[in-house]
């Protein structure tokens, strides 16, 4: 596994959106029941508003929010034996529910 660690000043502040640069626009996703193009209201019960806005954006650059939820930070600090700060025994205890260790 390769891990990239960037200094804070090199962490990107925006995502590059390739969709506006495609030679032909992508076909819209279709609602499974109506077979009509999916709109933000169709996605609202499934996804947070910020994610819907990001996925439907047509701007070439999409700002990355400055604050991150602690669960996201923890997911990005996963070591070889589990998230940093988790006792190995706790990780093994959780894993034993799903996998024979």
C-alpha positions as CSV (number, residue, x, y, z in Angstrom):
1,X,0.0,0.0,0.0
2,X,1.3,3.4,-0.9
3,X,0.5,6.3,1.3
4,X,1.0,10.0,0.3
5,X,1.5,12.5,3.1
6,X,1.3,16.1,2.0
7,X,2.4,19.1,4.1
8,X,-0.6,21.3,4.9
9,X,0.3,24.0,2.4
10,X,0.2,21.4,-0.5
11,X,-3.2,19.9,0.4
12,X,-5.6,20.8,-2.5
13,X,-8.4,23.2,-1.8
14,X,-10.5,22.3,-4.9
15,X,-11.4,19.2,-6.9
16,X,-10.9,19.3,-10.7
17,X,-14.2,18.5,-12.4
18,X,-13.6,16.7,-15.7
19,X,-17.2,16.8,-16.9
20,X,-17.1,20.4,-18.4
21,X,-14.1,19.4,-20.4
22,X,-15.5,16.3,-22.1
23,X,-16.1,16.6,-25.9
24,X,-19.7,15.5,-25.5
25,X,-21.7,15.8,-22.2
26,X,-22.4,12.7,-20.2
27,X,-25.8,11.2,-20.4
28,X,-27.9,12.0,-17.3
29,X,-28.6,9.2,-14.8
30,X,-32.2,8.0,-15.1
31,X,-34.7,7.4,-12.3
32,X,-35.3,3.7,-12.1
33,X,-39.1,4.1,-11.8
34,X,-39.8,6.9,-14.2
35,X,-36.9,6.5,-16.6
36,X,-36.6,10.4,-16.5
37,X,-33.4,12.2,-15.8
38,X,-32.6,12.2,-12.0
39,X,-32.8,15.6,-10.3
40,X,-31.6,16.9,-7.0
41,X,-35.0,16.3,-5.4
42,X,-34.7,12.6,-6.4
43,X,-31.3,12.2,-4.7
44,X,-32.2,14.2,-1.5
45,X,-33.5,11.2,0.4
46,X,-30.3,9.3,-0.3
47,X,-27.4,11.8,-0.1
48,X,-26.5,15.0,1.8
49,X,-27.1,18.2,-0.1
50,X,-23.4,19.0,-0.3
51,X,-22.7,15.8,-2.1
52,X,-25.6,16.3,-4.6
53,X,-24.3,19.8,-5.3
54,X,-20.8,18.4,-6.0
55,X,-22.0,15.6,-8.2
56,X,-24.2,17.8,-10.3
57,X,-21.8,20.7,-10.6
58,X,-20.8,22.0,-14.0
59,X,-18.0,24.3,-12.8
60,X,-14.4,23.2,-13.7
61,X,-13.3,23.5,-10.1
62,X,-15.2,22.4,-7.0
63,X,-14.1,23.8,-3.6
64,X,-13.3,21.3,-0.9
65,X,-14.9,22.2,2.4
66,X,-12.4,23.4,5.0
67,X,-13.7,21.4,7.9
68,X,-14.0,17.6,7.9
69,X,-16.0,15.3,10.1
70,X,-13.9,13.4,12.7
71,X,-15.0,10.1,11.1
72,X,-13.5,11.1,7.8
73,X,-10.3,12.2,9.4
74,X,-10.1,8.8,11.2
75,X,-10.7,6.9,8.0
76,X,-7.7,8.7,6.5
77,X,-5.4,7.8,9.4
78,X,-5.9,4.0,9.1
79,X,-2.7,2.1,9.9
80,X,-1.7,-1.5,9.1
81,X,-3.7,-2.7,12.2
82,X,-6.6,-0.3,12.1
83,X,-7.4,3.3,12.8
84,X,-4.7,5.1,14.8
85,X,-5.6,5.0,18.5
86,X,-7.7,1.8,18.4
87,X,-6.3,-0.9,20.6
88,X,-5.4,-4.0,18.6
89,X,-7.6,-6.1,20.8
90,X,-10.7,-4.0,20.1
91,X,-10.0,-4.2,16.3
92,X,-9.6,-7.9,16.5
93,X,-12.8,-8.2,18.6
94,X,-14.8,-6.3,16.0
95,X,-13.3,-8.3,13.1
96,X,-14.0,-11.6,14.8
97,X,-17.7,-11.0,14.4
98,X,-17.3,-11.1,10.7
99,X,-14.2,-13.0,9.9
100,X,-12.6,-16.1,11.5
101,X,-9.3,-14.8,12.8
